[in-house]
Amino acid sequence: MSREEKGRGIAREAAPACLTYGFARLGYDAIGAGALVENAGLRRVLEKLGMRRKPNAYFDANGGVYYRIEHQEWRAE
């Protein structure tokens, strides 16, 4: 993503559609996402989607955080 695109709400608009596609169309049981610790904007987007932080060896060891939401926790908008 370019600097001009950051902070324009693209992730906030696209993320709910991605969850809908993954759960409703593809039938996933859960969906996960990772973000760098310092990327507070993306982390807020993930939290607003209802995703919760979960331990993950790779992300924890590499400056990131991992979020996950189960299908039964998700509410389509």
N, C-alpha and C positions, 0 to 999 in steps of 0.2 A: 504494500500500500504506500502510495506516495505521501509526502508531507502535506500536500494540498488536500488529500482525502481524509486525513486524520481529523477526528473530532466532528465529522459531518453527519454522524448518526447512521452510517451505512451498516455497521455491524448490528446496531440496535434494531434496524428494520429487517435485515436478512436473517438473523438468528432465529426468531420465532418461526419463520417459514421453513428453516432447516429442520427444526424439531418436529414440526407438523409433517414434513415429508418423511423424516426418519421413522416416526412412530406410526402415523396413519397410513402411509403408502408402502413403506418398506417393512413395517412390522417389527422394528427393533424393540428389544426388551429394555435397553438402556442406551444413553448417548453420553459420551464424555468429551471434554475439551481441555486444552492446556493453555496457559498464559504465563508470560514472564511475571515474576513477582512485582516488578516495577510498573507493569502495565495496568494501572488502577482503573482506567476506563474500560478495558475489556473485562476485567474482573467484575466490575459493577454490572456490566451487561449480562454476564453469566449468572450472577447472583439474582438479578431481576427476573431471569428466566426460571428461577426456582432451582438452579443447579447448586449443589453443595460441594464444598472442598472435601476431597478424599485423599488419603495417603497414596502416593505413587512413587516407587523407587526412582524411576528415571527422572521425572520432573523435580522431585525433592532434591536430587543430587546435582541438578543442572540449572538451578536458579529459577525454577518454574513452580507453578501450582497446578493441580489437576482438579477439575470439577466434573461432576456426574449427576445425571438425573435418570431415575427409573421411569418406565412408561406409566406405572400407576400413580406416580407423583405429578405427572405432567397434566396441564390443563390447556387445551387448545383455545386460542384466542380468536 
